[in-house]
Amino acid sequence: MKNPNNKLLMKLLILVASSTALLVSCFEIVKQYLHANISIWESHVATIVFTTFITVFVTYYTLRQDYSLFKSLNRFNTGMHILQKNSG
């Protein structure tokens, strides 16, 4: 039996990958247009910094709702554990 969480995870990963690719592509177009004469290493450093920032931002945005749900579920499970411990 397939885990339904795998389907959700795959959708999230596709969203992160496609969003990152789109934003980096736009960045490269703008960078090339505005700074056509920068050195190759300046271009690489700018791309690395921008890609790192975008990846963190897109991942955070995508996972923040799941993390909030995880925290709520964890509090619920902790409460249930305490109730079971005190009742038995």
N, C-alpha and C positions, 0 to 999 in steps of 0.2 A: 504494500500500500504506500502510495506517495504521500509525503508530508506536505500539507497545504502551506506551511511556512516557507518551503523552498520556492514556491511560486511567487510569493510576496517578496522574498529576498531577491529573486531574479528580476522582478519588476523594478525594485529599488536600485539594483546594480545597473540595469539598463538606463534608468533615469539619470543616475549619477554619471555614467559614462557618456551618454549622449549630451547631457547638459555641459559637461566639462569640455567635450570635443567642440561643441558649438561656440562656447565662450572663448576657448583658446583660438579657434579659427578666426573669430571676429577680432581678437587681440592681434593676431599675426597680420591681418589685413590692415588694421589701423596703424600698427607699428611700422609696417613696410611703407605705408603712405606718408606718415609723419616723419619718420626717421630712416629714410632710405640709405643714408650714408654712414650708419653706425657700423662698427667692426663686427665681425662674426661672433666674437666672444661677448661683446656687449649685448648683442641680440640673444645669444644663448642664455646669459644670466637673466636678462629681462623675462625671457620665456619661462625659465625655471622658477623664478620668483612668482610670476603671475600664475603659472599652472599650480604651484603649491597652494597659493592663496585660494584660488578658485576651487580646487579639489576639497580643501578643508571646508570652505563655505558651503558648497553643494552637498557634501556629505552631512554636515551639521544640519542643514535645512531639511534634508531628506529623512534623517534618523531621529530628529528631535521629538517628533510625535510618538514614535515607537519607544523611545527612551522614557518619555513621560508615562506611557502605558505600562512599561516594565516596572517603573518605580511604584506605581499604584498597585500593580499586581503583587509586587514584593511586600509592600506594607500589608496587603490583605492576607497573604500567606503567613506573614509573621504574626498577625493578629490571630489567625486560625490556630497556629502552633501554640500560642500562649493559652488560648481557650482550651485546647485539647489537653495541654499540660496541667492546667488548673482543675479540669473536670475529672481527671482520672487518676 
